[in-house]
Amino acid sequence: MARLALHLGLTSAVLTTWLHVKPRTRGLASNLLGYALKIVSGATAPILVATGLASALLTDRRRFLRSLPGWIGTLLGLRFIWQVCSHADPTALPDQTRSPDSSKCTGALKSAELSPHAHRGARMTRNLTFATVPGSDQRSPSRSLLCDLWEPAPGVARTGLGIIYLHGGAWQSFDKDVMTRRFFRHLAAQGHVVMDVAYRMVRETDMHGMLGDVKRAVAWLKRHSATLGVDPNRVVLAGGSAGGHLALMAGYTPNSPKFDPADTHDSDTSVCAVIAFYPVADLRTLSDHWSEQAMHPLATALGRVLGFFPPEGYLPWTRLAEGLFGGPLDRVSDALLTYSPVAHVGPHCPPTLILQGLHDHVIPVEDVFALHDALVTAGNTATLVSLPMVEHAFDMLPLRISPPARVAYRAIDRFLAQLS
C-alpha cells in the first residue's frame, strides 16, 4: 500500500507540474508526447488532485518525504483548476490578457449541467448532402459535400439558433464527428441545431475552395431553416484551429463576390456571430512558428489507422502552403494576407467569441490577441476567453470534469444566450 501511494503521488506531482510548463517547441509535429500529456492532464486535473491527496493521506505521516509528492500534486492541481476557472494569469501576456467577466471556479464547474433526458435524446442525422461540387479527377465528375445534423430532443424548445461547426486539422486532416459528440449534445440540449460540416481539404481543393464550402453550408442551412426550426438571421459559425480560421474568414466576408462561390450568389451568406477555438488569425506568421519537422512515424501510423490522416502523411507548412495557395511561400505573400481573418476586420464583423489557451504551441497566441484588439478597435463586440496553462485542442477531451472544457462551455452558453 505504501509503495502504491508513493507511485500515485509521484504521478500526480509529475503531471500537475507539467501543466505549469509552457512548451518551448513550436509547430504541429514537435513535442507530441508532451502535447498529449498536457491535454490529458488538463482534462483530468480533478482526478490528479484526488490522487495526490489520497497519496498524501495514505502515506505514513512519520515519513514526510514520501508524502511530499502527493501534496505537491494536490496543490499544483488545485492551482491549475483555480487559474483556469477564474480566467486569470498575471504572468501570461500581461499587457494583452483579457478576462471576459468574473466567472470563478465554482460557477464554471457548476455550469451547463445537462438533464439526462435532453442529453440522451439529441437526434443526430448522418451524412446529409448540403452541396455538390465538381470532382477532383475524371473518375469522379461530381463530389457530394456531407454534414451531420444535430437537433434537440423531442420536447426541448428550439432557440432558433443554427450553429455550423468546422473541424480542425491544419486544413489537411481529421473530419466531422471527431471527438465532438459531447459538445454537440450539449448544444442540442440547450435547444440549438448544429450542422457538423465535412469541408474539402488540401488534397482536393485550395483555400478558396474550402472557404467556398463553408459559404455553401451557410446557404444550405438558411434554405432549410424553416424545416429545422432555425431563424435564418441567427446562424452562427464555429470551429477549432483551422476550422476556427475558416469560421472567422467566412463570418467576416459575408456576401462577397470575391469569396462566395457562384452557386451561392443568390443566397445570403452572412452570419450573426462567430465562435472560434484557438484559431489561426494571421497566416503570415506561420512560417516563423510552425516547425518543418516531419510528424513522428508512430503518430502518423496511428492517425492513418484511425482514419484521421491521409495515406501520404502530414504536410509541413511549406508544402501545405503550395496546395492552399498555388505556389511557394515566398511568392504567395498577398494570398496569405488575403486569407487572414485579421485583414477583414471592420465594423461589419459579427459578434465574436474566441477561446484560447495561453500555452498553445501550435498557433501564435499573440496573433489571436492582435485579432481581438483589432475587433475591439473597430467597434465590434468581441470576447476573448484566455485560459492559462492550457494547450491547443483543449476541448478535444470534453470530459465532464475537465476544467478547460467546462469553462469553454460556460462561455459559449452565455455568448449564445445573448443571441437568443
N, C-alpha and C positions, 0 to 999 in steps of 0.2 A: 504493500500500500504506500509506504514512504517513497519508494522509487517511482511509482506511478504518479504520485503527487508532484514529485520533483520534475518529471518529464512534462506533465501538464503545465506546470508553472513556467518552465523554460519555453515551451511552445507559445504560451500566451505572451511572454515577455518579448520573444523574438518577433512575432508577427505584429504586435502593437507598436514595437519600436520601429519596424519597417514602415508602418503607416505614417510616421513622422518624418521619414527620409524622402526628400524630393529627388527624383531621378535626375541624373546628370546627362544620361544619354538621350538622344532625340530620335524621332522617326518611328516608322511603322515596324521595322524589322529588328530593332535593337531592344535588349533588356526584356525579352519576352517572359522569362521566368519571374523576374521582379515585378513586371507589369501585372501578370496573372495573380501573383501573391497579394499585391496591393489591392486589387479589385475584390478578391475573395475575403481578405482580411477586413476591408472596409464594410463589406456587406454583412459579415458575421461578427462585427465588433462586440455586440452584446454577449454573444457566446464566449468570446475570448475574455471578456470581463468576468463572466461567471466562472469560466475555467480557472482563471488566475486567482480569483477569490477562494474557490474551493481548494486549490492547491495550497494557498497560504494558510487556510484554516485547518487543513488536514495534516500539515507538516508539524512535527514535534516543535513546540514553542521554545524548547531549550536549544534548538539548533536554528538560530535566526537566519543564517546564511542560506539554508535550504529553503526557507520560506520567502526569501527576498525576491526570486524571480516571479513568484505568484503575485506579490504586492506590486512589483513593477508592472506586470501585465495588467493588473486591475486598474492602477492609477493612470497608466498611459491610455488604456482603452476608454476609461471614463473621460479623459481629456479629449480624445478624438470625438467621442459622441457629443460632448458638450460643444466643442468648437464647430462641428458640422451643423448641429441643430440650431445653434444661435447665429449662424452665418457670420461669425466674427473671426478674423485672423489678422491681428495688427502687424504681423511680420511680413505678410504677403502683399506685394504691390501697394505699399502704404498710401501712395498718392492717388490711387485709382480704385481701390476696393470699394464696392458698393454693397450695401445691405438693404434689401427691399423694405423690410419692416422688422419689428421686434418679434419674430417668430422664435420662441425659445424652445428648449429641448422638450419639455413635457407636452407643449402644444403640438410640436411636429410629430412626436411619436404617437400621439393620440388621434392624429388627423386621419381623415379619409378612411374610416373604418367601413367596410362593406357589409351589407346584410348578406348572409349566406344565400338566400333565395335569389337576390339580384345578381350576385357573383356567378352562381351556377347557371342561371337562366339566360345569360347573354348569348345571343344567337350569332353564329359565325357561318357565313356562306363563302365557300372557297372558289377561287379561280373563275371569277366573273371577267368577261372581256369588256374593257372600257374603251378600247380603241384598236384599230387595225392599221398597221403601217407597212410600208414595203419591206420585204425580207432582205437579209444581208447577203444572200447569194442566189444564184439562178435556181437552185433546187428548192428554195423557199421563197416564192414570189410575194408572199404576204406574211406578216407576223402579228399575232394577237398579243396585245398588252393586257396583262391579267392583274387582278386585285382580289383581296379578301375583304368581305364586308362584315362588320360587327354591328349588331343592333341591340338595343336594350331588351331585357326580358319582358315578356307579356306582363302588363300591369305596372311597369315602370314608365312614368310620364317622360315623354321626349322633350328635350330642351329646345330643339330646333337647330342646335349646333351640329355641323358636319365637320369632322376632323380628318384631313388627308395626311397619312403618315408615310414618310420616305426613309427607308432604312439606310444605315451607314455602310462602310466598306471601301472607302477610298475610290469610289466610282468604278470599282472593278470586281467586287466580291460580295458575298452574302446575298440575301434575298428577303422577300417578305416573309412574315411569320417565323422570324428567328429570335427567340427569347423575348418576345413582346406580348405574349398572350395575357399575362397577369396585368400588364399596363392597359391593354385594350379592354379586358373585362372590367377593370376599374373605371375606365371612361364610360363604357356602356352602362355600368351600374348607376352612373350619375345621370343617365338619360341621353348621352351623346351617341351619335352614329359615327363609326370610324371606318375609313377606307384605307386599307393597307396595300400600298402600291408596289408592284414589281416593275420598276422602270428599266429600260435597257442600259447596259453598262458598256465599258470602253471597247470591248472586243466586238460590239455590234454597232456602236454609234459614237459620235463625239459629244462634247459638252453641249453644243447647241441642240443636238437630238435629245439628250437627257432632259434638258430644260423644257423642250417641246413636249415630252411625255408627261411632265408634271402639269403643264398647261392643259393637256388633254384630260388629265384626271380631274382638274378643277371644272372643266367644261362638262364632263360626264356627270359629276356629282350634282351640278346645278341643273342639268337636264332631267335628272331623276329625283330631284329634291321633293317634289310633291308626293311621289310614291313612298319615299323614305322618311317623310316627316321632317325634312330639313328645310330651313329657311335659306333660300339661295343667296341672301345677303349676309349670311352668317356662316360662311365656310372658313375654316382655319387650316393653315398649312403647318405641319410639324415634321421634324426629322432630327436625326442624330448624325453628327460628324459630316460626312459627305452629303447625307440626306438633309442635315441642317443647312448646309450651304445651298442646296437646291431649293429648299423651302424659302430661305431668305431671298434668293435671286428671283424666284417666281413671284413671291409676295411683293417685292419692290419694283417689279417691271410689269404692272398689270396692263392688259390690252395693248401690248407693244407690237407694232408691225415688225420690229426687228427680231423679237424673241418668240412671239406667238406663231405656231405653225399654221399653215394655210387652212387646215381643216378646223381651226378654232376661231377664225376671223369673224364668224357670225355669233360668237359666244362672248360672254363677259368672263374674263379670267382674273378679275380682282378678287381679293380675299379680305376678310375683316380682321385677321390677326395672324401672327406667325409665332410658333414656339420652336426654338432651336436648342437642342442639346449639343454642347461643345462643338459649335460649327466652325468650318473654315470661313473666315471673314475676309481674308485678303490672299489671293493665290500668289501674289508676287513674292511673298516671303518664304514659301515652302521650300524653295531650292536651298535656302540657308538653314532650314530647320529639319528637313527630312533626311535621314541617312540613306545613302545609296547601297548600304549593306544588304545582301540578299536575305530573304526570310529563311530562318533556320529550317533545314530539311525535315525535322520532326514536326514542326508546326505546319509546314506546307503539306506534308503527308496527312496529318490529322484533318486539316482543312479540306483536303480532297475527299477523304473518306466521309466526312460529314456533309459534303456537297456544297461547302461554302466557297472553296477556291476552285478556279478552272484548272484543267489538267496541266497547262503550261506554267502555272505558279503565279506568284505575286509580282507585279511590275514595280520597280523603283520609280521615283518621281520623274527622272529624265525620260525614261521610256513611256511612262504613263502620260506625260505631257504631250508627247508626239501623237498619241492616239486621241487625246482630248482636244488638241488644238491644231494638229496637222503639221507640226514642224518642231525642230529642236528649240529648247528653252530660249536660246539667245536670239531667236527670230520671232517669237510669239509674245513679246512683252505687252503689246497692245491688247492681245486677246486675254492675257492674264488679268489685266485691269478691267476689261470689258465684262468679264465673267466673275468679278469680285463683288460681293454684296456691298462693301463699303463704298464702291464707286456709284451706287444707285440710291444712296441715302438722300432723302429730301422730305419736304413737308407732306408729300403724298403717301409716305410709308405707313402701313397699318400698325396698330399696337403690337409690340414685340416683347416676348419673354425669352431670355437667354439663360440657360443653366450651365454653369461652367465650373469644373474642378480646377483648383489652383495648382495641383501637382500634375496637370496634364502634360505628358511628354510627347504627344502625337501632334497636336496643333499649337501654334504660337498663342499663348494666353494673352499676350499684350495686344494682339490684333483684335481679340474679342472685346477687350476693354476699349480699344480705339473705336470700334464699331458702335458700342454703346454710347460713348461720348459724342460721336457724330450724330447719332439719332437724337440725343437729348438737345444738342446744339441746334438741330434743325427743327426743334419744337415738337418732336414726336413723343408718344407715350412709350417708354422703353424701361423694362425692368431687368436688371442683371442679378441673378442669384449666384453668388460666388461661394463655392464650397471648399474650405481649407482642407489640405491634406488628402484631396480626392483626385483620383486618376480619370483618364479618358474612359468612356463607356461605363461609367459607374452604375448606370441603370440596367446593364445587361444581366445583373443578378438581382432582380426585383423582389428579393425576399421580404416578407412582412416585417422582419426585424432589421432590415438594412437601413441605417440612419440616412445615408445619402439618398436612397430611393424614396424614403418616406418624406424627406424634406422636399424633394423634387415633386412628388405627387401633391403635397400640400400647396406648393407654389402654383402648380398647374391648375389645381381645383379653384384657388382664389382668382387666378387670372381668368379662367373660363367663366367663373361666376359673374365677373364684371361684364362679360359679353352677353350673358343670358338675359 
